[in-house]
Structure formats: C-alpha cells, structure tokens
C-alpha cells in the first residue's frame, strides 16, 4: 500500500488506550505477509516476528504505539447527557463545541460536547478553559434511550476525518503514533527477502498514552538485546520556539538522553550520513516520555535508541506529518537492522 494511503487509513481507525483492537487487527493484516508470525499479548500489543532470533545473534525489537488520546463515558445524567473523563493528555482548548463519536457495542453514535453560549457566560468565564471532568456530551436523546445505547466505559473520540494537505503532508487524529506504525510497516517492506544477522521483532504497543503498560510487558516477553522506540516529537510552528522543535521535511529526529544507549545513537547518526538520510537531533535531559523509558529498564536493561517523526499540533485531531519524514524514518530503521550483528 502507498505510504500516504496507509497513514490515512491508520488515522481513521479508533483505538483509545485499552481499546486498540481495531488498529491492531488492521496492522496485523497489513504486515502479516512480511513476517514469519504474528501474535497478540495479553495486554493487546501486536508482535510481528520479522526474523527469528538465533543463538548468539543480537535480537532487535522495534516498537511504536497504536493507542490515541480520547475519552471514556463515566456517567449518564437524568437528561441524557454523558459525562466523560480523559484517556491520555487531552488539551482543554479542544473541548468546547467539538463534535465527537461515542463507540458503543451497537455501533458509533455521533455527539457534541456541550458549550455555553457567550451571552449566558459570566464576565471572565470566556477566558477560562473547561476541564474534561466538567464537560458533557449531547447525543440528542432522552436519559432512558441514552442508557439503552451507551454503557459506562464506552470510549469517545473527537470526530475528525484524516486528509492529505498540499505537498506530501497528511493531517489527522492519532498520527501520534500511527505515523510510526506506518514507518515500521514500510521498514519491513524495505528489508523483505534480505538476509539478516539478527533477530527482529516489531511491536505495535498498547496504552502508551496512559503509562506504556503494553510496551513494558511486550519488552519483558521478548527480552531483546537491542531496541528502537519510534514516536513523534514537536515540529516547528509559528507559535513555538525553534530551540524546542524539529522541522517538517528535514528528517527523523534521533534522541539523545541519559536513558538512551549512546553507542546505538551514534551509530544511527553514522548510518544516516552514509545513506544520505537527513536527520535532526533531539536532546532530553532526563527520560524521554515514550515507550523507550520502559523498554530500557526492562529485566536486566535493554540497549535502547529513540527515533521520532516531527509532527505539528500534537494531541489534536489535526496532527500533521510529512510522508517524506515517515519514509526516511523507515529507511534509517531498515539500514540499522540490516547492519546489526554484522
């Protein structure tokens, strides 16, 4: 599948933390022809065996998370309005008057987050951002009907259709971290039929947005010698500081952090230079806030590197990435796994 179409397809899938099955099933179907086996962990992470680890060889684990930020229904009041809680880092600016989708066992139900008209607000209230726990969702029916259709615990996502933008840009929800899932599929395509000197396991992990539980348990199960976590990071926009951001179309961002392995990091820079792959540097003074943190501290410890795809408008329904950056991320990953063990 063309990479841009894969990004659009993945963005459209629903998969809040703990409810990633639709994404996992889709990814398993896409990558299965490239792998020797596909399995699912008890926490829902999808493990794809690209090359079986042999005795004496390194075992590389590649990981990107499938889940997206969203909400969960916690209460239905006597007028039929749904109270919700956040799953992951929700930006309060997105809440008021947003269209949402409630994902129920019977199907998807459209709704809107309630908004107080400015005419009815007290002075100064228009400057105050609502908290997630203070808002309600209106699905347009009575309390009795709402309770028939909706169960407490049903996930809710902001309604947003992915879309290509000008050039090679793609916009949509959940590109954090579905863009990296797409990069891993593409990397698997690039090394198909190549002889490898290492074992390679690709993991599409669950629940990164609420604590990386899926990544931690998958890493424990596989017990790799080396790992590369893929996530997104901040791309420059007019209202951000250049010192804290990468740039779209200038390549993947290689992470430098105390918890990341310096030797792997240096090798990624060297391979990028050899292959003519543009890369950027992302420096963190502590942990990374990604699956890399739990991977590196699994069992006796795992040599871990981090590659991030620059992304605009993180944790919004209109996240933006460059297809070129996703392709270059896949190329760098493919080059590293083709080199490891030689």
Helices and strands as residue ranges (DSSP letters): H 3-12, H 21-31, G 32-34, E 37-40, E 46-51, E 59-65, E 70-76, E 82-87, G 92-94, E 99-104, E 107-113, G 118-120, G 125-127, G 132-134, E 136-138, H 143-149, E 155-158, E 163-164, E 169-172, H 175-191, E 199-205, G 208-210, H 213-222, E 226-234, G 242-244, E 252-256, H 262-275, E 279-283, H 291-296, E 303-311, E 319-322, H 323-339
